[in-house]
Amino acid sequence: ERIPPRTPNMNAYIESFHSILERDLFSRREFMTFEEAFIALDQYMDFYNYRRMHGSLKHMAPMKFSLWVKMLEDTSKFHKSM
């Protein structure tokens, strides 16, 4: 589903991510080539998903939070089957 142009309030999560990306990466560095920017973005995405703590995710990185939620779901299914 496409979001209409000039309606950032319809996609707050991605707008927030773009703001974080601008603040943490693009405003701190100047890239000479597309490849340099691509590599830096790839490294930042690894940091963002695996190491950056997110307050809204109980101060866990997204991948750790995802595993934690899955573990809770599996535990809940186990207890319900007892």
N, C-alpha and C positions, 0 to 999 in steps of 0.2 A: 504494500500500500504506500503510495506516495503522499508526502506531506506538501501542502500548498506552499509556494514561495512566500518568503517574508512572514512566516508564522512560527517563530521559535518557541512560543508557548505550547505548541502542539507536540513538541519533542524535547521536553526539558532534560531528559537524561543525556541525550547526545549533545545538546547544547552545553550542559555542564561539563561533559568530557572534553569538548572542544576548548572550553575555557581553561581547564586544567592542563591540557596539552600545550596550549599557547603559553600559559604561565610557567610551566615546568620545563619546557623544551625550546619552543620556537623563539621566545623572547630572550632566552639566555645565550643562544648560539646564532652564528651566521654561517650559512652553508654556501660553499662555492659551487657545488654540483648537485644534481638531482640524486646521484648515487650516494653522496655523503649524507644528504637529508634522509634518504630511504634507510640507510644503515642506522642512523641515529634514531629514527622513528621505530624501527624494528627492535632495537635495544630498549627503547623506552617502553614499548608495549610489553616486552618481557618483564621489565621492572614493575610496570603498572599491574599486570595480572598475577605475578608470582611473589613479589616482595613488598609492594607498597601497601601499607595498612590503610584500610577504609573505615572511617568511623561508623558508617551506616551498615557495615558488615561485622559488627562486634570487634572492630579493630583487627580484622584478619585481611590477608590478601584475598582477592576474589577466588583463586584456585583453592586455597585452603578452606575458605568459607564453603565453597561448592562441595568439597569432600566432607566437610563437617555436616552439612545439611543432608547429604546422601547417607552418611552414617546414622544420623538421627532417624531418617526414613526407614532404613534397614532395621534399626533397633525397634522402631515402632511396629513394623510389620511382624518382627519376631515375637514381640510381646502380645500382639493381637492374635497370633496363631496358637498361643499357649492355652 
